């Protein structure tokens, strides 16, 4: 199966022209020709079956054969707000794996102990698109711009119906496991701290805002590992 991300395609289109970059990939790299079948995803649930009409390396023309809305629509919504790591490769790794497993929204969260204060989303979105195509998903996770911890709490205070949790490493603190607190088929928001963890003040602010303290096990995990662990737990909860 050859899958292309085509964000601008419309459900009622009968033809579609690939971008120059995707046309080159289809014709020069994949060696596709007239009559070959390819699949298109729009990132919002649309899955299109199509056939190559003109295999041009700069403007490949496709005939759209069928359209499936809400293709493999997830039964839950997972939003992970995570402290960006000093080494951006680690966050790229998390985004790739989380997209494959299943996640709907990610927010880089700048907190008191964050070593990295800025996040360039253009490169990270390319990682997400690649992982979305690799895992045959029609929904593209939303990557929000980086936001300060306090501002994020103010922003999400306006959202109702969220099951909220904060993972932190403070010892002797009362914590629950995700499967003890969360129910399947819900909207989840999980906070994962930076390499230096959340500060005690930030933890208290989150708890006051309705976040339940959770444990991700006895091992001390890297930021990106903790975030992926939480993502996997939610996927298993909803399996």
QUIMO-V190971 format. One line per field, one symbol per residue. phi: phi as a letter, one per 30 degrees, with the letter a starting at -180 (. if undefined). burial: I if it has 9 or more other C-alpha atoms within 8 Angstrom, else O. A space follows every 50 residues. Layout:
phi->???
burial->???
This chain:
phi->.ccbdbdcdcecdcbacdddddddddddcdidbejdcbcbbcibjdbccb bdcbdcdcadcccdcabcdhdhdddbbccccbdddeddeddedddddddd dkacabbdcccecddccbbcddddddddeddddechccccedcdddbded ddddddddccicccbbcbcddicdbcdeddcccdicccbbcbddecidde dddddddddjdddbccjdddcdedddddedddddddecd
burial->OOIIIIOOOOOOOOOIOIIIOIIIIIIIOOOIIIOOIIIIIIIIIIIIII IIIIIIIIIIIIIIIOIOOIIOOOOIIIIIIIIIIOOOOIIIIIIIIIII IOIIIIIIIIIOIIOIOOIOOOOIIOIIIIIIIOOOIIIIIOIOOIIIIO OIIOOOOOOOOIIIIIIIOOOOOOOIIIOOOOOOOIIIIIIIIIIOIIOO OIIOOIIOOOIIIIIIOOOOOOIIIIIIIIIIIIIOIIO
